[in-house]
Amino acid sequence: MGPADEFEAKLLVEKLKRVRQEIKEVQEFMEDVSVHFADYTWLLTIPGFGPYVSARVLASVADPKRFDSAKQLLRLAGYDLCASRSGKDSAKAIPKISKNGNAELRYALYQAAHVASTRNRNFIAYFNKLVRGRERERGIRTKMTVKLAAKMLVIAWTLMKRQEIFNPDYLNMA
């Protein structure tokens, strides 16, 4: 490695440090803005929801009373089910999530579901209940993580409407 390569490597390291500092500043700004909303506090009580996920849900849902049902909320995130029926009868159509909603919200919720299903005992138990008996099915863990993410969005919406902290009993409700 010559002097030019070392110089270039040092420039890249400095650039990386600046980017990390900018990310930190943006995260701090998001938290500073979010703490002014009471709903943010309720969202932080959900396992897997950190400052970023809570802020993303808060920004996307905004006023929880504008949704009449969980179905409308799931459509916002693109977690509503649809099935391609082209040339198939309805019995053979396989439902999939539509992905027609907010991709950033969907991604944040998926990450929160993954964290919660691997680190929180209540979510681990719920996730294992979803997967039990279907372990050999291809992609089942991903599908159930998506299902858990959708459930977490509905739980978040419920907490925002009721203005209360997370209760693990919400996992066992339909």
N, C-alpha and C positions, 0 to 999 in steps of 0.2 A: 504494500500500500504506500503510494507516494504522497508527497506533501499536498498535492492538489486533492487527492482523495480524502485525506485527513481533514482538510479545510471544508470540503463539501459535507463530510460526516458531521462536523461541528455545527455547520449551518443548519443541517436537518435536525440535530438535537435541539438547537435553540428554537427552531420553528415549532417543534413538537412541544417544548416547554410553554411557548406563547399560546398555542392552541389549547393546551390543558388549562392554562390560566384563564383563557377566555371562557371555556366550558364551565369552570368553577364560578366565574363571575355571573354567567347566565343562570346557573343553578341557584346561586344565592339570590339573584334578582327574582326568579320565579318563586322562591320561598318567601321573600319579603312581600311580594304582591299577594300570594295565596293566603298567608296568615290573616289577612284582613277579612276573609270569608269564613263564617262559622262552619260551613259544610266541610271545609278542608280538614278541620280537626276531627270530624267524624270519620272521614275517609282514611286518615292515618291510622285509625284503630284496626283496620282490616289487615290481617297478616298478608304480607307480600306487597302491600301498598306502601311505597316510600314517598318521598316528596315529589318525584317526577310523575309517578303514576297517579297520585292523588291530584296533582295540578292538571294533568291531562284529562282526567275524568271530570274534574270541576269545570275546566274550560269547555269541554264537549257537551256536558249535560246542562250546565249553567243553572237554569231554574228547573228543579225536578218536577214541579207541578205542571209543566207544559206537556208532560207525557201522561196520557190516560191509562196506558197499560205497559207492561214489560215488553210486549211484542213491538211496540213503537220504539222503545229504547234499544232493543236488540237490532232493529232495522238501522238505527243511527250508526251503530258500530259495524254493521255488515255481518252480524251474527245470526240473521234470520235465515231460515232454511228455504232452499229452492231446489228443484229437481229438473234436470234436463229430460224432457219426455219425447224428444224428437225421434219418431219411429218406434217408440216403445209404448207398451200399455202402462198404465199408472202403477200397477203392482210391481213392475220391474224397474221403475225409475228409482235411482238412488239419490236421496236428499243430500245436499251439500250446503255449506254456508254460502251466502250470496256474494260476499265481499264487495257489496255496493255501497258500503258506508265509509266511515272515517278509518283509514288504514293505520294512522298513527295511534289512534285509540285502541284499535284491535291489537296492534303489536304490543303496546304497553300492558294491556290486560293479559295477553298471552304470557308475557314475561312475569307478571305478578302471579298468575296461576301456577306457572312452573316453580317459582320460588316458594310459594305457599305449599304446594303439593310435595315439596321435598324437605321443607324445614319446619312446618307447623304440624303438631300431632293431630289436631282436628282435621286439617285439610289432607294430611297423609291418609288418615283413616277413611275420609270421604272418597278420596281419589282411588284408594285400593278397592273400595266397595264398587266403584264404577267399573274398574278394570277386571275384577274377580270373575273368573270363568271365561274370559275373553282374551287371555294372555297370548294365545297363539294367533290371534287375528292380526293381520298386517296393519301397522300404523295405528293400533288401538290407543297407545299411550298419547300420541299426538292428538288424536280425535277427542280423547277424554280431557286433555289439557285445554282444548278449545271449548269443550262443554263447560269445564270448570271456569274458564275465563268469562264466558257468557253469564254464568251464575254469579260470579263475583261482581259483574256490572249491575246485575239486578239487585244484589245485596247493597252495593254502593248507593244506588238510586233510592232504595228503601231507607237506608240510614240518613240520606240527605232529606228525604221527605219527613221522616219521623224525628230527625235531629237527635239521634242517639248513637251510642258507641256500638261496635260490633259485638254480636252475641253468637257464639259457636252453634247455637240451636238453629240459626238461619240455614246452616248447611243441610239439615235434615228435613227442611220444609220442601214441598214440591217445587 
